[in-house]
Amino acid sequence: MEQNLKSQEKRRIFFYSDYLKEKYGEKVYKLPINIAGGCPNRDGRIASGGCIYCAGAGAGYDCLPDELSIKEQLEKNMDYIGKKYKAKKFIAYFQNYTGTYLPVADFKKNIKEAALDNIVEISVSTRPDCLAEPYLDAMLELSRATGIKMSIELGLQTANYHTLKKINRGHGLAEFIRAVILCKKYGFSVCAHAILNLPWDDREDVKETAKILSALEVDGVKLHSLNILKDTELARMYESGKVEEPKREEYVERALIFLRNTLSTTSVHRLIGRAPEEISVVENFNNSWRSVYDEIVSEMENRDLYQGMDIKEEICL
């Protein structure tokens, strides 16, 4: 274990692909699942309209149609990925909408249908205020019965609770902390989502978000730039001049700050997100996501930066 941690410390970025290879002994592919769902931040239970940046279709841009069953979606994707990359192990990823915002009985049915041969892990994306013990109990029961690992993805976006209010998240920082603690109690790995260039955050907010996630020892982080999508409140704010167009240079700097304050043992699932061009007003600074990704990686090397290098233990004498 000590040798493994030392090898991770030498990495500039501990990518999720490396984490999966170490965990499962070979390359593992994540297969998105699209289910007809909803969000309490849209249907009036918490708020209406959703987060100001969220398009009505949720986040399942790369998913197959939800008219297909969970089994059909997984089998189609496994067949395609398996043949193309000779893959043998897969993660079933409930990506779109809020994965636990449905009756527990329906949730149990969903995850049970995903427990196919060659599925080594089931990952559920949800909101921190939509996670309760009955759902985690169902995941634990299935894990014990099948040996399939379980993981949770939670949207935080920022630790700044003033900004959370401005983007209409419908929850604060405390709800996120509670959800992480609850998942850890069950032994499930946790990946946190963060948007690094929200207009109401500065670089100190980005640093504080990374430090809080490190203090909570989340297992993974997924980083996003603020994409402006059509027919969203954010698009209306942008078009009326209330928010400025995101700057690529600022996002790169914030990503470097975030990584320097993220534990070296926390896997980085993503350095920047993507959105379809046809629904975007501004998507990744009107550049390819890959070019921004490459710049972050290059700057880490050019400046001799390492993930976790700014984390220090406080010593009181």
Sequence and secondary structure as in RCSB ss.txt:
>XXXX:A:sequence
MEQNLKSQEKRRIFFYSDYLKEKYGEKVYKLPINIAGGCPNRDGRIASGGCIYCAGAGAGYDCLPDELSIKEQLE
KNMDYIGKKYKAKKFIAYFQNYTGTYLPVADFKKNIKEAALDNIVEISVSTRPDCLAEPYLDAMLELSRATGIKM
SIELGLQTANYHTLKKINRGHGLAEFIRAVILCKKYGFSVCAHAILNLPWDDREDVKETAKILSALEVDGVKLHS
LNILKDTELARMYESGKVEEPKREEYVERALIFLRNTLSTTSVHRLIGRAPEEISVVENFNNSWRSVYDEIVSEM
ENRDLYQGMDIKEEICL
>XXXX:A:secstr
 HHHHHHHHT SS BHHHHHHHHHSS EEEEEE      TTTBSSS BS STT  TTTT TTS  TTS HHHHHH
HHHHHHHHHH   EEEEEE SS TT S HHHHHHHHHHT  TTEEEEEEEE GGG  HHHHHHHHHHHHHH  EE
EEEEEEE S HHHHHHTT S  HHHHHHHHHHHHHTT EEEEEEETT TT  HHHHHHHHHHHHHTT SEEEEE 
  EETTSHHHHHHHTTSS    HHHHHHHHHHHHHTS TTSEEEESS    GGGEEESGGGS HHHHHHHHHHHH
HHTT  TTTT       
